[in-house]
Amino acid sequence: MGGSVSDARRRRGRGPMIAVSLALAVCLLVTVGVVVLVGRVTTALNEWEPPTAASVDPSDGTIATPPHDELTGPPEHTGVRPRSDDETGEPAEAGADEQSRPAPGAQRPDDTWLDEVADATGIPRRALEGYASAQLVLDEDQAECGLSWPTLAGIGFIESRHGTYAGGEIGPDGKTTVNVIGIPLDGTNNTRAIPDTDDGELDGDTEWDRAVGPMQFIPMTWNKWAESLEGETPDPHNIDDAALSAARYLCEDGRDLSVTEDWVDAIFEYNRSDSYRDDVLAYAHAYADAS
């Protein structure tokens, strides 16, 4: 009888131990499951990327550039092959007031040339069309300036990644799908303090000026040089207007952009920074060489 009591006691003693063991096993299984689940979630988060607009061309004009210390002057004048006919199929005619504002149907670059050069340089095609169109206008009525599109493209890349910096692109109509608006020019972040000059009309800021558009014009500079390629109201968010206005701005005071000193002076008008000048020069050379 004593043996039976001992066995009963042993069985009663094992009962709590078995329960504890089962509880521990369950906890272990739950823990393993949580670890596996967390691992999967972590992997998923690590692999997640923010959505991007499907319509945006992944190319933003990035290209290998030559070392700055190898560049001693601007690239040679780079030609543009113009379209031979306008949209109606008739030979393009210059407007009577072409010197100040091109007539509707202004000459534009040839489509095949655009395809080839956009592919070779990585510049979005519609941005390249704006730069090249500006050169065609100046080749016609301000040829002494010697401006060619790679300089405009170098500025366009540094300023706004050819209109893509804000997450959009340049649409078929030449306008950026997302307005590119710079930071307030309030004297911080290495900027010059420029109080508002346009009542916020262009940049939406009534306290400080901000650079606007794919060529990043300060409102007061835009209001001085604004010009429309098609003879309409100039729009700083339109690459055709912005590139042509930038070309006029660079060529002011009779500059000859084939001359190093004049080219540097023109870029300093845009941004008085040695590193900015060097970067624009490097991209201008890279685009010219690739084309």
LOBA-656677 format. One record per residue (C-alpha): x, y, z. Coordinates in steps of 0.02 Angstrom, whole numbers, plus 50000, padded with zeros to 5 digits. Example, Ala and Ser with C-alpha at 12.3 -4.5 7.8 and 13.67 -1.06 7.14 Angstrom:
<atoms>
506154977550390506844994750357
</atoms>
This chain:
<atoms>
500005000050000501455011550038502075008549860500405013249785500375029549884502135033649825501645030349643500125041349663501175055149737502435053549594501025054749466500315069949554502065077749556502305074749370500645082849326501195100949357502865097449274502005090949117500865106249115502355117749132503275108548994501775109848879501615128248917503455131048879503295121348716501805131748664502735147748708504235141848608503155138148456502305155148469504005163748488504695154848336503155159648237503315177748288505155177948242504775170448072503355182848045504435197648098505805191447983504595191047838503905208247877505655215347895506165207847729504625214947647504985232247718506795231347663506245226947487504875240247477505175255547371504065270847361502925270747209503445281047060502435288046918502435275146779502495288846648504145296146707505645291846600506975284146714508315293946620508645311146695510165315846593511485308846710513075305646612514905302546649515815319246649517645323246618518725328546767518565347046803520435349946797520475343946615519275357446556519985374246504518515381846412516745378946349516375365346221516405369946038514785375845961513675360645937512475360845790510635356545787509775349045636508145358745614506495352345548506305356345365504415359145371503185365845499501645356345557500645361045401501945353645286502405370545213504145378245227504325387445393504305406345376505065418845496503895431245577504145449845550504515452445733505645437345751507015447645833505975449845991504785435045989504685420145870503045418145777501935402945810502685387745726504455392945773505815381745702506155366245804507445352345795507225337645678506355322545757507695310145705509045321545775508085322745938507905303745951509755300745917510435314146034509205310346174509725292046166511585296346163511535308946306510155302446418509295319446415507395317446414506845320646235505625334546274506915343846378508185342246238506915349346116506775364946224508665367546233508905364346047507455375645997508225389946096509865387446002508965387745835508185404545879509855412045932510765404645782509545414545676509475431345763510905432045889512235421045810513655431845876513295425046051513875407646000512705398946121512375380446092511185368646177512455358846286512705374146396510825375746422510735357046454512135358146582511185371646675509545362046659510315346446734511125355246882509595365946917508195353246905508775336746828507925342846668506285346346755506185329646848506865335247017505155337447099504615319947047503755324346884504345326246706504165337946559502545334146470502215334246282501675352446293503355357246367502695360646542503305351446696501985339746765502525345146940503045363146968504865364547020504955377647159506575381147252506875384647435506525402047504507955413947468508025420247646509905420847672510035403447747510675387447662512025397347570510725408147482510675426847456509215435047546507965441047415506325447647487504775444147382504715453747218503155446447134501855445547274502025426747263501305426147087502625414347017503285405447171501815405847292502875414447425502405432247477503865434047598505395428047501505775424747319506045406747263506795400247100505485392746985505375380946837506575368746754507875382446729507585389446906507295407846871507155420147015505515429646987506315446746961507525439346832506115430246745505085446046733506555454646646507015440946522505425430746499505125426046317503965413346237504555402246097502825401846019502365420046047501175416746191501245422346373502945416246437502855402446566504365398446677503725380646698503785377846510505485371346451505345380246282505065397146363506275394246506507695388446392507455402846270507385415546412508955407846489509835409146320509415427746308509995430246487511655421546456511965431546298511645448746373512915462946357513555456146191514375440646263515215428146150515005411246234516365403346129517585414146230518025406746399517925423046496516215427346425515575409746456516135410346637515365427546661513725421046592513685406146710514125417246858512605427946813511595412246844512475407047002514075414847068514855398647128516465390647070515795373147099514215377247003515225383946857516315368346856514825356546862513915365346720515515365446617515795346846645514015342346594514065353846444515645345146382514925327846417513335331546320514275339346176515465324646166514075311646175513075319946037
</atoms>
